[in-house]
Amino acid sequence: MSGLVLKLGPKERVLINGAVIENGDRRSRLSIVTPNANILRLRDAIHPEEVNTPVRRVCYIAQLILSGDAEPKEASLQLMRGIEQLSQVLTDPDSRKILNTATTEIQSGQYYQALKMLRALLPREERLLSAAQYQ
């Protein structure tokens, strides 16, 4: 059996295809065998008031697709525009690789994987914004 395996802590919540599921009192594992299921851990979710940087904005768009709050075809275009804008600023090889992988995942309809890649840019963006404040 293949697919995504979610390891959930006690009382942890996850959004699967628009339904919020809460784990019980113990740790557990869920195997998601349905291909292309939209899944979002609520502990990883970016709240609207936290969308205050370019990378967070792009992550939030991917998150809206996963939550079912945005139509994938239209939101994919916004995602690609956002990634293009990020690629003009994040020019180091590691960031380029992450952005290229995220682009490939979006083109394949793998929004969870794209979000996962884009979230890897959050610490880098935070460091760049902190450094800019001290200049």
N, C-alpha and C positions, 0 to 999 in steps of 0.2 A: 504494500500500500504506500503510495506516495502522496505528497501534498504538504501543506503547511501544518506544523505542529505548534500549537499555542500552549505555553506553560503559564498557568495563571496562579497568582497568589490568592490567599484568602480574601474574599469579598471584592476581588478585582473585577472590573467591568470591561467588556469588549463589545464593539459594534460590529455585527455581522449582517451584511445585506440590509442595513437599516434597522435591525432589531438590537436593542441593548440587552446583553446577556451578562448576568452577575454570577460569579463563582460562589460556591458555598464557603463553609468555614475552613476547609483544608485546601492545600495546594492541589492542583489537578492539571491534567493535560487534555487538550482537545485536538483531535486530528481533523483537519478540514480537507475533505477529499473532493469537494465540488470545485472544478477548475473555475478560475476567474471570479471567485467569491470576493466581495468587497469587505475587507476587514480592517478595523482600526482599534488599537488599544486606547481606551479613553485616558489612561495615565499619560500617554504620549501625545494626546491631542493638543493642538495649539488653539487657544481661545481667541475669539475675534479681537479683543482688546490687546492681545499680545502680538498682533500682526503689525509690527512697527519697524521692520527692516526688510530689505529686498529678498533675502533668503527665506525669511519667515513668510513673506507674502506668497512666494512660489510654493513653499511647503503647504500653506493653507489652501491653495487652489487644488493641489493633489488630494488633500484631506477632504475637501468638499466633494470630490468625485467619489472617494471611498465611502463617504457617509450617505451618498445618494442625493446630496443637496445641489449638485451641479451636473449638467448633462455632459457626459464624457467628450463628445465630439467638439463642443464649443469650448469647454474648459481645457482640452488638450492644446488648442490653439493659444490660449492664454499662457499655459505652461511653457510652450515652446518659445513664445515671445519673452517670457520671464527668464528662461534659461539663456536665451541669446543675450539679453541684457547683462546677466550675471557673467557670461563668458567674456564680455568686454572689460570687466573689472577684475575678475578672478583669473589671472593669466598664468599662474604657476602650473606645472605639469600635473600635480595631484588633483587640483581643482578641475582642470580640463578633463582629466580622466573620469572624475565623478560626474561632471556635467554631460560628457559624451555617453556614459552608461545610463544616466537618467533619461537622456533623449531616446536612446534605444528602447528602454523599458516603456516609455510613453508611447512610442510608435508601435510597440507590441501589445499595448493595452494593459500592461503590468503596472498599474498605478501604485500598488503597495510597494513594490520594489523600487519604483521611481522615488516615492516619498522617503523610503529608507536611505537611498543614495543622497538625496537632497538634504536630509537631516544631518548627514555627515559634514555638511558645510557650515552648520550653525556655530560650532566652536571657532572655526576659522574666521567667520564673519565677526563674531564677538571680539576676537583679538584685534582684527583690523580696525573696528570701530573704536575700541579702547585706545589703540595706538594713535588714532587720528585726533582724539580728544587732547592728547598730551603734546601735540605739535603746535 
